[in-house]
Amino acid sequence: MGRKPEDFIYALRPEAVQIDDIVLTSDRGPIPLGIRTFTASDFSHAALCTRPGMLFEAVLEGIMRRSVLGTFAPRPEWIRVRRTKSPLPPNSHGLRVAHYAEALYGRAYSGRGAAASRFPILGGSRDGSVFCSQVIAQAFFDYGTSLVPGKVPAQIYPGLLLESPELVDVTEQCIRKLGSDRK
């Protein structure tokens, strides 16, 4: 008997993910479903590789790091890795994108800001809290690159990162298909 699509997960290959790579994911559940629905995208979350083997991200608990090894998706369309078209050298201040992202470490997560990225009438965060794709867009903006021209970082939700003219898709070289432990 053959395996069904849900018998697999799609996981990142830690050795293939590079600093400044952006990882877009989604999962099952009401919150990811809501985000995908309201943003008309397959993605509900975004993270940035700031150190070898580590992702930097905004989650409900706040801004933190986690291992690349823990990043996977239950469907292939729910995981993408985007990379700048060419490597970004240190800017005129001697800093890289990762430096700017890491400066946001420990901030609170902004659910209001995340909702306002798609529905500006809600008003964004006023207390310094941030959401996942805003962290990434802000880090690139502070470095000197606008990922989505015409949008400020607080207006960028995960699916918009797919449209960035600054990024290319490197998913195929960065993920692997694994059998799950489901019986």
Long-range contacts (C-beta under 8 A, 24 or more apart in sequence): 3-179, 5-75, 6-74, 6-180, 6-182, 7-179, 7-180, 7-182, 8-177, 8-178, 8-179, 8-180, 9-72, 9-73, 9-74, 9-177, 9-178, 9-180, 10-72, 10-73, 10-74, 10-75, 10-76, 10-78, 10-79, 10-175, 10-176, 10-177, 10-178, 11-69, 11-71, 11-72, 11-175, 11-176, 11-178, 12-68, 12-69, 12-71, 12-72, 12-79, 12-81, 12-174, 12-175, 13-173, 13-174, 13-175, 13-176, 14-53, 14-67, 14-68, 14-69, 16-170, 16-173, 16-174, 17-49, 17-53, 17-55, 17-68, 17-81, 17-174, 18-49, 18-83, 19-49, 19-50, 19-51, 19-52, 19-96, 19-98, 20-48, 20-49, 20-50, 20-83, 20-84, 20-87, 20-88, 20-96, 20-97, 20-98, 21-48, 21-49, 21-81, 21-82, 21-83, 21-170, 21-174, 22-46, 22-47, 22-48, 22-49, 22-81, 22-82, 22-83, 22-136, 22-161, 22-167, 23-47, 23-48, 23-49, 23-55, 23-71, 23-79, 23-80, 23-81, 24-79, 24-80, 24-81, 24-82, 24-158, 24-159, 24-161, 24-162, 25-71, 25-72, 25-73, 25-78, 25-79, 25-80, 26-73, 26-75, 26-78, 26-79, 27-73, 27-74, 27-78, 28-74, 35-114, 35-157, 35-158, 38-115, 38-118, 38-119, 39-118, 39-157, 39-158, 39-159, 39-160, 40-159, 41-157, 41-158, 41-159, 41-160, 41-162, 42-77, 42-78, 42-159, 43-78, 43-80, 43-158, 43-159, 43-161, 43-162, 44-158, 45-132, 45-158, 46-132, 46-133, 46-136, 46-158, 46-161, 47-71, 47-132, 47-136, 48-97, 48-98, 48-101, 48-135, 48-136, 48-139, 49-98, 50-98, 50-101, 50-102, 51-98, 56-98, 56-101, 56-102, 56-105, 56-135, 57-132, 57-135, 58-107, 58-109, 58-110, 58-130, 58-131, 58-132, 58-134, 58-135, 59-109, 59-132, 60-109, 60-111, 61-109, 62-106, 62-107, 62-108, 62-109, 63-104, 63-105, 63-106, 63-107, 63-108, 63-109, 63-130, 63-135, 64-105, 64-106, 65-105, 72-178, 76-177, 79-171, 79-175, 80-162, 80-169, 80-171, 81-169, 81-170, 81-171, 81-174, 81-175, 82-161, 82-162, 82-164, 82-167, 82-168, 82-169, 82-170, 83-167, 83-168, 83-170, 84-145, 84-166, 84-167, 84-168, 85-166, 85-167, 85-168, 88-143, 88-145, 91-143, 91-144, 92-144, 95-143, 96-143, 97-139, 97-140, 97-143, 97-145, 98-139, 100-138, 100-139, 100-140, 100-142, 100-143, 101-135, 101-136, 101-138, 101-139, 103-142, 104-130, 104-135, 104-138, 104-139, 110-134, 113-154, 114-157, 116-154, 117-154, 117-155, 117-156, 117-157, 118-157, 120-155, 124-154, 125-154, 132-158, 133-157, 133-158, 133-160, 133-161, 136-161, 137-161, 140-166
